[in-house]
Amino acid sequence: MPSFLNNLLGKKQEDLTEQIFQEEAFDVRDIIAPPYIGVMQDHIKLGERFAKSFFVFSYPRYLNTGWFTPVIDLNTPMDVSFFIHPVSSELILKKLRKKVTEVSSEILEREEKGLIRDPALETAYKDIETLRDNLMTAQEKMFRLGIYITVYETSEKELRDTELTLRSIFESRLIYIKPALFKQKEGFISCNPYGMDLLEVHTPMDTEPLSTCFPFICFDLSSNEGILYGINRHNNSLVLFDRFSLENANMVVFAKSGAGKSFAIKLEILRYLMQGVDCIIIDPENEYEFLADAVGGSFLKISLTSPNHLNPFDLPLPGPDDNPEDILRSNVINLVGLLRIMLGGLTPEEDSILDEALTETYAVRDITPQSDPKTWANSTPLMSDFQEILESMTGTESLVNRIKKFTKGTFSDFFNQQSNISMDKSFVVFGIRDMEESLRPIALYIVMRYIWNMVRSKLKKRILVIDEAWWLMQSDDGASFLFGLVKRGRKYWLGVTTITQDVGDFMKSDYGKAIVTNSSLQFLMKQSTADIDSVQKTFTLTEQEKNLLIEAAVGEGLFFAGRKHVYLQVVASQTENQIVTTNPQEVEQNREEKRNLGSV
């Protein structure tokens, strides 16, 4: 064989060897593509995830602005496509002319036969005529609208759950959707950014209802009445709002330490005071003392050595619609709850004994349903009177021994005295910082009972702020009383503001969840990463809102008012800032200026 043939065969062999060992082309498509794509009749499987496409096929006669927003706010990955195809007005006018002739003929035919009027036909006739007029004057245009939704989940069960959620949202607005059966591939492609409408499920719609489909709505909280809460960071509008305009005026504030919650609440109080609303504060750190002094309010220190006393046995003055027997009974029940906290728990037998002993204690002082309620305040019993009644009963040795520490010694200066404080000013602060930590839940309970009695005695707009409410949530009786206050405050024109930084502890209690449910206003400020999941679940936040709360600046947060919520930035004037600041350096500077003015 000639040598050139040998060379040619050798070269071919080398080329073949190179082709065998040559690496395949690998590009970015191999990285982003799923490892498996399976198209089923009602869903698509993309690797480990499932996708399901839907289309909207029916709408009601009227559409409200923002009807699509609840779907956008769902915490579910989804793609949404809107296909809007213009339609010639001339073509539509011809069809409407034919349709209006048919409808009017049917109406005349029913009248000739003596049949009763058909409201559906008459409404259709008016709608068609109105649409014709608007099209003729170019006020409206016609379109064919197609809305397709593709949702993504990790299992078929989650797909079914999401479908139920979507159906409930849409059907509550008389809008209906269907899965794209046997057209899941077309639905998936239609929801991708190719601009391809492969499903072609369209509904005729004119300009006005079409405009309501815009999915991104930025709520405004601006009204003619109320106070300035801050600036809406979404659109830089002012958040002007009156909390008493909602179904209840209660508010919960959740924020980590240093997020600016005290600053925000002080600012709200200062502005409501200018509108003549009374404000009552339960202050665990004496933060509101300077504010009380600035507005001419009362600051009442509550401690074992304080000259300010509160008698747990005080009774409210019955209103014109109140039954004295109900007031006495409710007061006895609340006192049993207080004693359960004071005595470290009660057995069922002790609970029954206390109920009887409390009723007898009031009866000895001639406080009964039959006596004149106006005389009750003149003969209110003390804790020592209650102890005497217990001593006269059998089987109460343990109770007497436990109650003695509150009637004798150091504890008696606070628990066994007649009330000597006044709430006649529009701003009253109860400072409990100096109360021993073990007694603080008891003191909180007594203070809140006293406030509740005052609130029931006279109907007036009031705001009650309970700072560090988790102290009261430590016991079931305290949490139950706080919940009762939140639930019943609306009847007495009372708005309760509950502030806490221990969100996890607060939400572990069933009463804590109920308090949030019964609060029309919620203000969520900067949260810690440890609590954010609990907050997200409680308030159904999106991932974006969750991240906003983790990274929020001081004085910023999500402000919920009923069904609306905005991202709020609290703002204050220079004068307001000097009064309400919680910055230690600024507080000390204000105190120094005050001392200098006093010395002059």
Secondary structure, 3 states (H helix, E strand, C coil): CCHHHHHHHHHHHHHHHHHHHCCCCCCHHHHHCCCCEEECCCCEEECCEEEEEEEEEECCCCCCCCCCHHHHCCCCCEEEEEEEEEECHHHHHHHHHHHHHHHHHHHHHHHHCCCCCCHHHHHHHHHHHHHHHHHHCCCCCEEEEEEEEEEEECCHHHHHHHHHHHHHHHHCCCCEEEECCCCHHHHHHHCCCCCCCCCCCCEEEEHHHHHCCCCCCCCCCECCCCEEEEEECCCCEEEEECHHHCCCCCEEEECCCCCCHHHHHHHHHHHHHCCCCEEEEEECCCCCHHHHHHCCCEEEECCCCCCCCCCCCCCCCCCCCCCHHHHHHHHHHHHHHHHHHHCCCCCHHHHHHHHHHHHHHHHHCCCCCCCCHHHHHHHCCCHHHHHHHHHCCCCCHHHHHHHHHHCCCCCHHHHCCCCCCCCCCCEEEEECCCCCHHHHHHHHHHHHHHHHHHHHHCCCCEEEEECCHHHHHHCHHHHHHHHHHHHHHHHHCEEEEEEECCHHHHHHCHHHHHHHHCCCEEEEECCCCCCHHHHHHHHCCCHHHHHHHHHCCCCEEEEEECCEEEEEECCCCHHHHHHHCCCHHHHHHHHHHHHHHHHC
